[in-house]
Amino acid sequence: MRTLNLGILAHVDAGKTSLTERLLFHAGVIKTLGGVDTGDTQTDTLQLERDRGITIRSAVASFSARGTRINLLDTPGHPDFIAEVERVLGVLDGAVLVVSAVEGVQAQTRVLMRALVRLKVPTVIFVNKIDRRGADGGTALANLRDRLTTALAPMGSVSASGTPLARFDPGAWRDRAFRSAMLQALAERDDDLLAA
């Protein structure tokens, strides 16, 4: 069976442990969603993590999907625990860098992105908290481009951001505008694709 080591990384409080919990729930690993605020998430197991609502030690949660063993590695976001994150970076096949739609790119976000680029770890940026007051999909995207990387290809669009009705609408390959934007973003960074 193929194995995929997928790191969930972020600046503190961007929501990476909550995202990890949601992924485990949708994969069927857990039957009920835990919460950081209630201290009952799958990956925050130390009592201090549960009491303070922060991740201190990297944790692994595994499940299988479509013939692949997926190891989700939930990492600390606080700079004081960067050594824990650095231990994980060397084993990653891919990463999800979580960014809050409200706070945007923060100091630790930039440190993490530089490390992922240096190590050539394929990375998906997940914009979280789109339903929080102050969130704006367009502003979040501009913030990512200005402060993190211009190598972005949005995988869809956000509607009603900053409200409880916020939702992400995934792009569809059959949509010509979406397909064109994807191909352009990829071709700008891949000479073989550009030539094709």
Helices and strands as residue ranges (DSSP letters): E 2-10, H 16-26, H 47-52, E 59-65, E 68-74, G 79-81, H 82-89, E 94-100, H 107-118, E 123-128, H 137-147, E 156-159, E 167-170, H 176-187, H 191-195
